[in-house]
Amino acid sequence: MRYAVAGGGTGGHIYPALSIIQALKELDPQAEFLYIGTQTGRESSVVPKAGVPFVTISSAGLINLGLTQKITGALKALRGVADSLGHIRRFRPDVVIGTGGFVSGPVLLAARLAGRPVVIQEQNAFPGVTNRLASRWARAVFVPYEEARPHFPPKARLVTQGNPVRPEVGAATREAGRKAFGYSEAEKVLVVMGGSGGARDFNRAVVTAVQLLKSRMPHVKVLHIAGERYYETVRDAYGDLAGITTVPYLHNMPEAYAAADAGIFRSGALTLAEIQVRALPAVLIPSPNVTHNHQEWNARTLERRGAAVVVRESELTPELLTEAVTALLTDSDKAASMREALRALAQGR
């Protein structure tokens, strides 16, 4: 079998695609893959490092832009359809898989024009525009939650299957995680991450909340992944407060999840899929700066099942955040109930 895969722009589209490729390779070691992305997207560096053949097309976004930018983006997307047709005709895939992002649109349209079967994987409870449009001719659309169903056309062939997660996330052990960061088994550990790039208001509120938390629970250990842009600001804000580890970026997130007792996160689809696999209780602070407010849709999906605590950034105070985190770290019944709800989501129940 030959598979063409398209998805890009952010890790939330790229890493699910790579997880799908890895799983297909395990099922069929002889399978061949071609990843179609853009030269400017993050996929241009991530995918080649993963050892997957990579080609590029012209494409650009069209949502939330001015008229001139929309016209420019539409012309690039049309050129991207032609580029994609060339790649598809040369590679001759049996299936074309799209995981979202503006690069997917031209590729999936080209697949339809070339008569190739299309399969879509949507990561969010509120689906992106590309996947909603392409679902009309897709053989199957895999969605993470039933909440996504009303946002697709009635005849779309939806399969509720969760989100693909790299195997390392589930495989990491608590012992290995604690050892990696120098934490003892007896210590309570909180991990904080505001997305791969960090988030200013998120970091500011969390730092104050952690300082308050440490005044109540001085022995709590905190691993704060601040993002490269905000790392020095966050590090300096903590000063010499004991038990705080601040890093700009973390390559061994599976070990961090495994080491933690609770977390504070944004609610990107990939992060939520990973904490479900780890059954890690968390406070979620959805980013208000994303298209269609999809992070809040994702977070509320977990909240309705008792699998997370959700706080809007506009309503966030250090005191509120401290109370929520303290409950996760000290109320064993609450944490156990949340872990069970997270496991149920991870298993598709």
Stockholm file with secondary structure:
# STOCKHOLM 1.0

chainA/1-349         MRYAVAGGGTGGHIYPALSIIQALKELDPQAEFLYIGTQTGRESSVVPKAGVPFVTISSAGLINLGLTQKITGALKALRGVADSLGHIRRFRPDVVIGTGGFVSGPVLLAARLAGRPVVIQEQNAFPGVTNRLASRWARAVFVPYEEARPHFPPKARLVTQGNPVRPEVGAATREAGRKAFGYSEAEKVLVVMGGSGGARDFNRAVVTAVQLLKSRMPHVKVLHIAGERYYETVRDAYGDLAGITTVPYLHNMPEAYAAADAGIFRSGALTLAEIQVRALPAVLIPSPNVTHNHQEWNARTLERRGAAVVVRESELTPELLTEAVTALLTDSDKAASMREALRALAQGR
#=GR chainA/1-349 SS CEEEEECCSSHHHHHHHHHHHHHHHHHCTTCEEEEEECSSSTHHHHHHHTTCCEEECCCCCCTTCCHHHHHHHHHHHHHHHHHHHHHHHHHCCSEEEECCSTTHHHHHHHHHHTTCCEEEECCSSSCCHHHHHHTTTCSEEEESSGGGGGGSCTTCCEEECCCCCCHHHHHCCHHHHHHHHTCCTTSCEEEEECCTTCCHHHHHHHHHHHHHHHHHCTTCEEEEECCTTTHHHHHHHHTTCTTEEEESCCSCHHHHHHHCSEEEECCCHHHHHHHHHHTCCEEECCCSSSGGGHHHHHHHHHHHTTSCEECCGGGCCHHHHHHHHHHHHHCHHHHHHHHHHHHHHHTTC
#=GC SS_cons         CEEEEECCSSHHHHHHHHHHHHHHHHHCTTCEEEEEECSSSTHHHHHHHTTCCEEECCCCCCTTCCHHHHHHHHHHHHHHHHHHHHHHHHHCCSEEEECCSTTHHHHHHHHHHTTCCEEEECCSSSCCHHHHHHTTTCSEEEESSGGGGGGSCTTCCEEECCCCCCHHHHHCCHHHHHHHHTCCTTSCEEEEECCTTCCHHHHHHHHHHHHHHHHHCTTCEEEEECCTTTHHHHHHHHTTCTTEEEESCCSCHHHHHHHCSEEEECCCHHHHHHHHHHTCCEEECCCSSSGGGHHHHHHHHHHHTTSCEECCGGGCCHHHHHHHHHHHHHCHHHHHHHHHHHHHHHTTC
//
